[in-house]
């Protein structure tokens, strides 16, 4: 699967392109701004863009109105076709958000139900009770997603619903050549629908990638040969920043060993989960760690651990926003991308990861583990292995360990590192090393 050897870049288009929060129905060609970002993506070295929701919606994108239309605030389908063609020409694949658990109140079939009640041909598309009432005083009750009644839960067991949604996915594959879907709240999506989506999409496009959003529990409930290829690794997302802020690297290393370690009981050996330090739903990593040096450490862990690395737009140059400021703060508009020392570091990690089979597919083992220092290794063989060394102390630290080699190449700087007498790291830093 191509995705297992690809660095992802997440864009929240309604935010990045400066669309108004409420769908005002006024057409604007904002999605074409993405064309100006392609040189930045190429320089950064990413191989795929994941677009957060861009189908016609009521407000934030996750309350879909029309599954076969680009949001009016972003432009036309023809505009998005230009973007897709340009990204593909640059060798960048495209994954878009698929929101299938619920729709917006502006979804045409639901509007038909509100108007015609029992006489609507779409009444069985939703979970309704005509003897109740909604928060909107609709004269009927309906199930919303986790009590959010602007998000109307749809009946994925209904044959017409399933056909409409699957045909919509095929439409985006046929017309735009998309390469995959990120499935919103996949942990709540009907399992039979996920199986049908996996089966049909693989027929329409052999290497079509399905990524499921899951927040906890056993990831294999939806990451398996019948459903999603990968899922969001929220356990390690939390472990990365929590380990750094609490100065307790045991937390993240425990998660890495529990998920991917050498013991046979480890949960996800051989799987490729999506790794990230932030996204559109959580505080930016800079807001949590506040120190660019520690943000570099977080990225080194993310690129060093098993999984598919994903960068969230703006975080590669240290954009700072906290979840407490509200979702719009996490999804800002940028006229142009920026580039600084942090971006250089992330680009070097991207280049190193993209060229390393050990980082794509290698096993993992812990070499050194202390509260503020650790080394873990990704390895395929003695000739193909990478060490990730971390020092959270303010001052330098020297590691003494069985390196099984005298020297290594620092993959972020292309400088040679001599292990003679131990490996010394400056304070608040990480190294990604290829021994030789």
N, C-alpha and C positions, 0 to 999 in steps of 0.2 A: 504493500500500500504506500503510495507516494507521500501521504501525510506523515508517515513515521520518520521521514528524513527531511522534513520541511519546517522552517521557522515561520510561525504565523504572526500576523500583525492585525490587531483588532481596531476597527474604526466604527464609531457610533455616528452614522452619517447625519441623522437629524440634528445632532449636537454639533459635530465638527463643521458642518456646512452652514450652520447658523439659521436653521429653520425655526419658525415660531412654534411654541409648545402646542398650542391648539391648532388643529387643521383648519385653516381659514379658507381653504378651497382655491386659493390664489396660486396659479401655476408659476413655478420658478425653476430655473435650470441649475439649481445649486449642486447637484451631483457631479456636474462637469468639473467642479473644483478638484475632484480626485485626480484628474489628469495632471494637474500641476504637482501632485505629490509623488508621481511615479519615479522621478529621478531620486527623491529621498528614499523611497522604498528600495530601489536598486542599490543605492550607496549603503544602505543599512544591511542589505543582504538577505532580506526576507523572501520567502518563496510562495507565500499565500497570504491573501487578505481575507479576514473574516469580517463581513459587514453585519453589524447589529441591525435590527429590523429596518427594512426599507420599503415594505409593502404599504399600500394605502391604509392609514389608520386614523383613529380619533385624535390621539395626542402623542404619546411617547413611543409608538411603534409596536408595542406588544398588544394593543387592542385593535386588531386587524379589521378593516372594512372590506378589502378586496384583495384576494390572494394572487391576482394576475395583473396587478397594476402597481407601478412604482408610485410611492407617495407623491401627491401633487406638489407638496412643498419642496421636493427634491428634483422634480422634473418629469420627463416622459420616459416611457419604456425605450424609445429610441435613444434618449440621452444615456440611459444605463447601458444600452448595447454598445455605445461608443466607449464607455468606461471599461466594460468587460473585454472588448476587442483590444484596447490599448494595454490592459493588464496582461492579457494572454500573450500579446506580442512581446511584452517585456519578460515573459517566462514566469509570470506570477499567477498562481491559481486563485480561484474565487470560491469562498464558502459564504453562504448567506443564512440569516436566522430563519428558522422555520417554527412558527408559533402555531401549534396544532391542538393544544389542550383547551384553548379558549379563544374567543373573538371579542371585538369591541361591540358596543351597543349600536354603532353605525353600520355593522355588517348587514348587507341587504336582506338575507333570509330572516334575520332577527327582527329587522324593521318590519318585514312582512307579517311576522307573528304579532308584533305589537299592534299593527293595524287591523288584522283580520281575526286574531285570537284563534278559536277553534277551527275556523275556516281556512286557516293558512296551510298551504301544502308543506310548509317547513316546520310544523309544530313538533315533529318527532326528531328534529335535528338538535334539540336542546332538552334539558331536564327541567320541565315546567310543571306548575300546579296552577290551574285556572281558578282554584278556589281561594288562592292566597293573594298577596300583594307584595310589591317590591319596595325598596327604599326610594325608588323613583316614582312610586304611585302609578305603576303601569296597569293595574287591574289584574295582574297575574304575578306569581312568584317564579323565580328561576334560580338555578344554582350558579353562583359565581365562584371564581377561583379564590380559595382560601378567604372567603368573606368579602372579596373585592368585587362589587357588583357592576363596576365598569368593565369587568372581564367576564364574559358570559361563557360558561362551560358548554362545550359541544359534545354531542353523542357520537364518539368515534366508532361505536359498534354499528351505527346505521349505514347500510350499504351505499346510500346516495351521498352521505357525508364523506365516507371513505373514498368513493370514486372521485368526488369533487376535489378533495385535497390531493390525492395521488395524481390526478390529471394536472393539477396546478404545479406540482413538483416537476412533472414531465415537461410542462410548458417552459419552465425556467431553464431546464436542461437543453431542450430543443432550440429555444429562441436565443439564449444568452450563453450557453455552454458552461453553466456553473459546474463546479467540481465537487460540491458537497453542501451539506446542511449542518448547522448547529441547531439542535433541537431544544427549544426553550422548555423549562421545567419538565425535562424528559422523564424524571422520576414519577411524574403524575400521568404521563401519557399512556393511554391504553396499550397494553403489551401486544395484543394482536395487531393493532395498527402499526406498531414499531416493526413487527415481523413482516407485515405486508410491505411497508416502506423499504425495508432492507432488501427484500426479495425483488420488488419491482424496480427500484432504483439501480440495483446491480445489473439488471437486464437492460435498462436504458443506457447506462454508462458503466462500463465494467469496473472501473476503479472509483466509483462514486463514494465519497466519504461521509459518514454519519457520526457526529459528535454530540453526545448527550450531556445536558446540564444536570448534575446531581450534586447535592449538598452534603450528603453523609450516607451512612449505612454501607451495605455491601455493594460496591460498584458493579460487581458482576451481574446484579439483577437486571441491568440493561446493557452492560458491555459484554457481549458474547457473540458467538458466530451467527445468531439469528437476529440480533438487534443492532446496537451501536458498535462501531469499531473502537471508539474511545469515549471517555467521559472527563469532566472537569475534576481535577484533583484538589478539592478544597481542603482536605486534611493537610497536605503539604503546603498549600498556599498559607494557611494559618501558621503552620510550623515554622516556615521560613522567617516571617517577621517576628513571631513570638520568641523564637530562639535568640534572635539578635537583640531584641529589646530587653529580654529578661537575662541575657548573657548566660544562656543555658542551651548549648548546642546538643545536649542529650535529646531534647525534644524533637528536632528535625531529623537527627540521625536515627532515633528510634522509629519514627514514621517511615523513613526510607528503608530501614532494615525489615520492618514489619511488612511493608508492601512489596519490596523487590529483592530482599536479601538472599543469601545463599541457601538458607534452610528450605527444605521441601515444603514446609507449611506456609511459607510466605505467600501473601494473597494474590499479588499481581505480577509475578515474574513472567516475562515474555509479553506483557501488555504495554501499550503506549498511551498513557494518560496525558491529558493536557495540563502542562505546568504553567503557572503564571504568578506574578508578584502583585498584580492588581488587575481590575477590569472595570466595567461600567457600573457595577453594583456595589463596589467596596471602595474604601479610602485609597487614594493614591499612595504608593509606597513611600514617596518623599514625605507625605504628611505624617506617616507613621514613624519613619526612622529619622527624618529631619536632617540627616547628615549624608551628603553625596558619597562619602567614602563607604558608609554602611549600606547605602543603596547599591553600590557596586558589588558588595559582598552578597547581597540578596540576589542580584542577577547571576553572580557566579554560581551560587547554589542551584538556582533554577536551571541554568544551562548545563550544570554538571550532573544533575540527578536524572534518572531515567524518565523519559516522557517527551512530549512535543512542546517545545518552548513557544510561548506567546507573549508578544509585547503589546501593550495598550497605548494607543496613540497619545503622544505628549509625554508619556512617562520616560521615554528614552532620553529626553533632555531635562527631566526633573520637574515637570509640572506638579504643582502642589495643591491638593484639594482634599478635604475631609468629608466623610459621609454625613457628618452632622450638619454640613452646609446645604444638604439636599442633593438629590440626584442631578439636577442641571449643572451643579458645580463640578460634578465628576465627568460631565459630558460636554466640555466647552467647545466654542467655535474658535478655530485657528485659521487665520488667513493664509499663513505660510508655516511650514515646518521649521524648527530650529535645530541647531547643531552646536554641541559644546563638548567638553571633556568627557562627560558622562555618556553622551551619544557615541563618541569614539570608542569608549570601553564596550558598550553594548554591541556596536558594529563588529568589534574584534571578537567578542564572544560568538556572535552569529557566524562569522567566517570560520572560526575554530570548530564550532559545533557542526556546521554544514560539511566540513571536510573530514570528520572523524567517525569512523564506523564504531569505535568503542563508545562514543557518546550517543550514537543512534541506538545501538543494539547490545552494548556490553552489559555484563552483570555488574553488580555493585557489592563492595565489601568495605567495612570500616577498618581503617588502619590505625588511627590515633583518635581518641575521644576524651576530651576534658571539657569542663564547663565553657571555657572561652577559646578553646583551640580544637581543631579537628582536621583530620585528613581522611577522605574517603576516595575509593578507587573505582573507576569503571574499566572493565577489562574484558578482552576477548582472548588474548594470549599474552605472553611475555613481550612480544613485539608490538602488540596493539593494545595499549592501555593508557589511561589518563588519570592523573592525581588531581584532586581538588583540595587545596589546603586553605584553611581559614584561621585568622587570628583576630579576635575581637578586642584584645587588650589595647590600651592606648599606646603602649610601647612595643618594641619589636620582640619577637619570640622565636626561639630556635627549636625546631622539632628534631628529635633523635628517634629514628625508626629504621626498619629494614627496607631500604629503598629499592634493593635489588638492581641498582644502577648507580653510576657515578654522577651522571649529568642528565639534564632534562631541558626541553625547549618550553619556555613560557609562551603559551599559545596566544596570550593577549598582547605581548610585546615583541614576540619573535626573538627574544634574547635568551642566551644560554644561562642556565642556572646550575651551579656546581653544588652537589650534595656533600662534598667532602667536609666533614666536621658537623654535618647536620644541615637542615633546611631552615634558613632564617627569613621570616616575613616581617615587614614593617607593621606597625600598629594599625588596627581597623582596615585590614586588607585581605585579599584572597589571591591565590594563584591557581591557574589551570595549567598543569604541566604534563608534557609528554616525555617520559623517560626514554633514554637511549643509551 
